[in-house]
Amino acid sequence: MTEEKIHVSFWKRLLWVPGIILLIPWIIIVLLGFLVKALFISLAVRFVYLVRGRYIVFVHSNSPVWQDYISTHILPRLPSDTVIMNWSDRSNWKWLSLPVRVFRHYGADSEFNPLGMVGAPLRGMRTFRFWQPFRDFKHGNEAPLKELEAEFFEYVETTKPKMR
């Protein structure tokens, strides 16, 4: 290596040090922001648990693959206090509302539509992803859908608040 290349390499490395030192506080601030958001959503949902006894959010869309099935087999069986959100109407959603925040926090990473989320005291939030079972259903295999549907409604029933 020539002396000039060593000299340039030294200055490049020297400039990286302050850049990294300045970047670390921003990374910490962003991570703290995510942590505060997650804590706020968790506390808000837990507060709703205390008032209602549980919290249920169901998200679906107007897809021809599952629209008829959901409207006849799932939606009528959901408790009256369930928050039902249609992904096809998401432009009308209030993005800062609790149900939307819960959906985006607990369910919106993959296979999020259709999706059932049930939160109950001392159990946390449980997510039921119906996308893959509906895909199997579309190809003639209805067993995974029936199994998940039964599991979902069994969990909804077991989290039912006790009458006081």
N, C-alpha and C positions, 0 to 999 in steps of 0.2 A: 504494500500500500504506500502511496505517496503521502508526503507530509500534508499536502493540501486536502486530500480526502479525509485523513484523520482529523484535521482541523475542522472541516465542515461537519463531519459526523459528531464531533464533540459539541458543537454549537446547536445542532439539531436536538441532541439528547438534552442539552441544558435548557432548551426552550420547552421541552415536554414536561419537565418537573413543575414549573409554575402552572402550566395548563392543567395538569392532573390535580395539583393542590387546589386550584380554583374550582375544578369540576366535582370534587368529593362533597363539598357542602350542598351543591345542587342535587346530587344523587341522594343524599340523606334527606333533603327537603321533599323530594318527589316520593321517596319511600315512606316517609312519615305521612304525606298526604294520602297515599293509598291506604295506609294503616288506619288513619283517622276516618276515612270514608267507610272502610270495612267495619270498623267499630261502631260508627254511627248507624249504619244499616242494621247491624246485628242488634244493637240496643233498641232501635225503633221497632224491629220485628218482635223482639222479646217483650216490649211494652204492649204490643198488640196481643201477644199471647196472654198476658195478664188480664187484659180486658175481655177478649173473646174466648180464650182457652186454646185456640189454635189459629193458624193463618194459612189459607190455601190460595194459591195463584195458579191458574191454568192458562197456558198460551197456545193458540192454534192459529190456523190461517184458512183461507178459502181454497186450498189446494184440492183439486178433484180427486186426489189419491185418498184423502181422509176426511174431507168436509162432511159428506153424508154420514159416515160412520160415527164421527165425533158428535154430530148434532143429534143422532138417534141413540147412541149407546153410552156416551160419556157425559155430555153436558146435562142431560136430564137427571143423572144420578148424583151430580155434585151438590153439596150442601148449599143452601141459599146464601150463605155469607161468603162464598167463594168469589174471588176476583177473577173474572174471565176477560182475557185480553186477546184481541184478534190481530195477529201480525200483519195481515193485509191492510189494517186500518192504523198502522203505527204512526202515520203522519199526523193523526189526531191525538196521539198520546201526550200526556203532560209529562215531559221527560224528567221532571223533578219530583213526581209523585212517588209515594212509597212502593206501590206495586211495580212500577217500571224500574225503580232502583233495585228492588229485590230481584227482578228478572235479570237485569243486566249484571248484577253481582253474582248470583248463584247459578244462573242458567245459560247465559248468552255466549258461552265460549265455543261450543260445538253441538251439533245435533239438537238445537234448541227449539225446534218447532215440529210437532207439538211437544209440549212440556208441561208436566205437573209438578208443583212445588208445595210441600206441606211442612209447615213449621209447628212444633209443639213444645210446651215447656219441658225442660230437661232432656229433650231429644235433638234440639237444633233443627236445621232446615234439611229436608230430604228431597232430592230431585229425582223425578221419573222422566226419562227421555224416551219418547214414543217414536222418534224418527226412524230408527232402524227396524223396530217391529212393524211399522207401517210399510216400510220398503219391502220387508219379507212378505207382508200381507198382499202387497201389490203383485208379487210374483207367485202367489198361490199358497204361501205358508202362513196360516193364520195362528199357529200355536204360540209363537213369541208374543204376538199382540195380546192374545187372550191371557197369557201368563202375566204380562206386565200390567194389563188392565186389572186383573184379579189382585195382584200385589198392591197396586195403587189404591184401589178401593178398600182393601183390607186395612191398609195403613191409615187411610182417611177415617175408617170406622174405629180403629184402635186409638186414634188421637181425639176422638169425639169427647168434648168436655163433659164431665160428670154434672148432672143437674144438682143444684144446691137446694 
